[in-house]
Amino acid sequence: MIRVLFVCLGNICRSPMAEAVFRHQVKEAGLEDVISIDSAGTGDWHIGHPPHQGTRDILDRNQIEYEGLQARQVRPDDFHQFTYIIAMDESNIVNLATFAPEFAENRKQASIHKLLDFSSNQTITEVPDPYYTGKFQEVYEMVEESCSRLLAHIVDEHGRIK
C-alpha cells in the first residue's frame, strides 16, 4: 500500500482540499486499493473540525466528496506510516521536523515534498493559504493540477501498481 499524507498549517483548507482532490483522482484511476490518502496539520487549533466552508464550497462546485474529513494534527508515527508526505509550503516542512527530529536528520522513512514540486508552473513554489487570502478557486486549480502530476509521479516511481 502506498500512503500519501497532505500537510498544511491547520488542516482545514489546503491539505483537506488536496486529500479530497487526490482521493477523487485516485478513485478515477482505479487505484484506491493501492493508494491510501490522509491529511493533517502542524497546528492543533482545528482538531476534529470539518474542512473550512470555502474548501467545502469549492469541492461541492467540482463534485468532489469530502464526507467524514476532520482536522487532525501530525503525529510522530506518520513519518513511518506514510510513503509520501506532501506539504503545502516551506514552513510546513520546517514545522514537520518538530514532530520527528530524527526523521529530519536522516529522512529514511517517508519522502517529503512540497505539493507544487509537482506543478507545471515552476514560478510559484508554495500553495497560498486561502484561510488568509480567500482565494479558494486559485488554490483549487493549483491543487488539482499538482495532485494529477503527483499521481503520475507515484505511478511512474512504483511502476505498474494496479
Buried (B, 14 or more C-beta within 10 A) or exposed (E): EBBBBBBBBBBBBBBBBBBBBBBBBBEEBEBEEBBBBBBBBBBEEBBEBBBBEBBBBBBEEEEBEBEEBBBBBBEEEBBEBBBBBBBBBEBBBEBBBEBBEEBBEEEEBBEBBBBBBBBEEEEEEBBBBBBEEEBBBBBBEBBBBBBBBBBEBBBEEEEEBE
